[in-house]
Amino acid sequence: MDDKISNKDKKDWENFLSNDEKLPNKDFEIKKKQILKTKHIDLHGLTLEQANIKIQQFINGSFENNVSKIVVVTGKGLHSNTEKDPYVSKDFSILKYSVRDHIENNSELMKKITEIKQAEIKDGGSGAFYIFLKKKL
C-alpha cells in the first residue's frame, strides 16, 4: 500500500480547511422535514369498553386524515377501583395495559400502525404511549 499523498490532494485539503463556507448538515435537514402531524387523545375516566371503542374510532379517523403520530393518554391506573373486585385483573383492567393490548390484538388497526411505544415524560411518561401511523395510500 502506497501512503504517498499527491500534491493535488494536499492542496485540495488545505483549501477545504481554510474555506469558511459551511457544509450543509444532511441529518439536520432530514429531521427538519419530518415534522409529524400529531393528535392527542385522553382516555381518563372511561371504562375499558368505552376506551377501546373510542381509540379504535380515533385511530381510524386519524389514519384517514394522514396523521403521523397519536399521543394516547391513559393515566397510570393509580386511582382504579380494581382492588375492590376479586374477579377483575389488577393489571388488565387498567387502561394503561388494556387499551394497548386491544390495539395490538386488532389486525385491522395494526395494518395502519408502524409502531407503538412508550411516551416521553413531556407527553405523559408511563401514563401514555405513542402510536405511529402509516401513510394512507
Summary of the structure (lengths in Angstrom):
residues: 137
radius of gyration: 24.6
end to end distance: 52.3
largest distance: 82.8
contacts: 309
relative contact order: 0.15
helix: 44%
strand: 16%
